[in-house]
Amino acid sequence: MLKENVPSVHFYDQDFVDVYDRTWVWLNELWKSGTPENGFEGSYISYENQRSFNQYNACLASFFLVYSNLSYSPFVMLDYFYSKQEASGAIRGEYSIEDGSPIVTADNPEGVHPPLFPYVEFNLFHKVGNKKRLKEVVPIMEAYLGWLETEFKQENGLYAVPRAATMTYNMPREGVYYPLDFNTQMAVSALYMSAIGDILNDKEQSFQYKRMYFSLKTRINTKMWDPEHEFYYDLREDETRIRTKNIGAYWTLLAEIPNEDRANRLISLLKDPDGFGTDNPFPTIAASEPEFSEQGNGFSGSVSPIFTFMVIKGLERFHEYEFARECAIRHLYFLLDTLHPDGTDKGDLFEAYLPGKEGPAQWTGNPDFPRKKFLPAIGLSTITLMIENIIGLNISLPRKTVDWIMPTLEAMGIEDLSLKRNLITILSSKNNRGWEIRLESEKLYYFTIDILDQKKKKTLPIPSGKCSMLIDKL
């Protein structure tokens, strides 16, 4: 029954397909309903020893739940946080799973989390096409970003938030006052709020957030870029740079902050084994840092699917499709080797992995890390990267477009993916006539095939029903 409700993927390595299918099975097992006591009216992804609803996890999970053909709503967890908004615009990062009360701590007294709502809603709009929802959530997001600005924006135009607000825990960044990742996430939010303004034809919103975006972009480029090390760094309170290379710098790619030269320098470090180019890409700090641990040691060298996903989405912004795909495949092989280890050991999937070999990361003194079957992270690799980067599909329902970027021709594709009451199937295979792409749809949409190694690119309207195209004839 489950397999019929979610899209099927096809890939030449059946292990990739199997872990994709198993993730949906695990999700079905871990999908729990809220209670009258905690005020959660929908369902959510649970995990072992869960004590709270987590804003960061809800945002991340939406990137793969959106591919469930709405069998598992990507909206309900987000709407829970929206329903908790206070008069000030505040939305806390965690709420108790018992009674729905906000959870704040001494090291994060306002309960701030990475501000990802606009990025998430923009992505959901292109996958689901609900413009009415965008109109409804814009005031909530505006009030939330306004609260962040009132509480945390400093006179220099940067945001000062507690280290705990970055969700990077024991990452070596002592003395950080202006976290690079949080400031860049604010730029991401402004960038997508402006784009949402364009979608809604709200010129004032578009201009307001474009101005905010460029203001942050200028400050990040001016204050946080180190011309000697050619890298973006966190800042202390006196605006001196903390020269530890951490993965948070790569939010700048997603925010389109660096120019081409700076982006090339950042990307070269992703390919450098002494940088972030470990066998399992990409560790939380560069391998050349003295604090780097081959055992991961929490956020001092472990590989988190969350950051791997973020870096790969940033690489797409700079058209590094082949490298992004290569890294996604390498990363997924490490997950598979951890799930199916050699010998008699029983494998599993986790929220973080070793950078140089298969297996879960470690964190001395923290036996709860990494969490098993922590789907808010795992699903980003086994579902989202699988569809978007390994198979290579980019879907926009409002534009009625499906782009298929293939570094090289391979037997792969997707079957029964829902585009708002329109199930589509796109499969490539080789037969006696050569490479052929078979397509099936209930309604018209526009299909772009881009085969990078053959430099072939073609956009065609795909009519309802079944059709096929021969690559040699393009």
Helices and strands as residue ranges (DSSP letters): H 2-5, E 8-10, H 14-30, E 31-33, E 43-45, E 52-54, H 55-65, H 76-83, E 94-96, H 117-128, H 131-152, G 163-166, H 180-199, H 203-219, I 220-224, E 225-226, E 231-232, E 234-235, E 241-242, G 247-250, H 251-254, H 260-270, H 305-317, H 321-339, H 375-379, I 380-391, E 393-396, E 401-406, E 412-418, E 423-431, E 434-441, E 445-451, G 452-454, E 456-462, E 465-470, G 471-473
